Amino acid sequence: MPKVTFKNTGEEAEVEAGAKLMDVTRDKGWSIAYGCEDGMCGTCIISVVSGMENLNEVSDKEKDTLEAMGMDPSVHRLACQCKVNGDVVIEQ
């Protein structure tokens, strides 16, 4: 099973492949805020410390939102748009 690590606290969660990162962070009570939950507002920007290759590809909408906020899509993601397919380490 893939493992998600929240670097801010060191907590970990094992998840089913394809799990939505937003659901994982909410279930664990990790301090990531969510707004629109549709990849448009940028409230849930996270940094991917490692394992970017284990998340689904960045959609055009997500890329546009990240770039509009001055974030690099090769380092940052919107947690509401991520699906976990392998081990990943994130931080807020």
CORZI-V627019 format. One record per residue. N is the residue number from 1. PHI is phi in whole degrees, 0 to 359 (NA if undefined). OMEGA is omega in whole degrees, -180 to 180 (NA if undefined). Layout:
n=[N;N]
phi=[PHI;PHI]
omega=[OMEGA;OMEGA]
This chain:
n=[1;2;3;4;5;6;7;8;9;10;11;12;13;14;15;16;17;18;19;20;21;22;23;24;25;26;27;28;29;30;31;32;33;34;35;36;37;38;39;40;41;42;43;44;45;46;47;48;49;50;51;52;53;54;55;56;57;58;59;60;61;62;63;64;65;66;67;68;69;70;71;72;73;74;75;76;77;78;79;80;81;82;83;84;85;86;87;88;89;90;91;92]
phi=[NA;296;238;251;245;262;302;303;242;83;289;230;217;272;226;288;302;91;295;283;300;302;294;299;294;290;301;274;76;288;279;243;276;232;248;285;63;234;81;249;268;81;298;260;296;233;260;261;287;204;93;308;292;263;252;300;293;288;283;300;297;295;300;299;295;300;294;296;265;77;256;270;296;275;237;249;218;263;302;290;253;267;241;266;241;188;298;213;242;236;214;278]
omega=[176;179;175;177;177;-173;-178;-176;-176;-180;180;176;172;-175;172;175;-179;180;176;-179;179;180;179;-177;178;-180;-179;-179;179;-170;173;-179;177;178;-174;-178;-177;178;-176;-171;179;-179;-171;179;176;170;176;-177;175;177;179;-179;-180;175;175;-179;177;177;178;-180;179;179;180;-180;180;-179;178;179;178;-179;-180;-179;176;180;-175;175;171;-175;-179;-177;-174;169;-173;-180;180;-177;-180;175;-178;170;-178;NA]
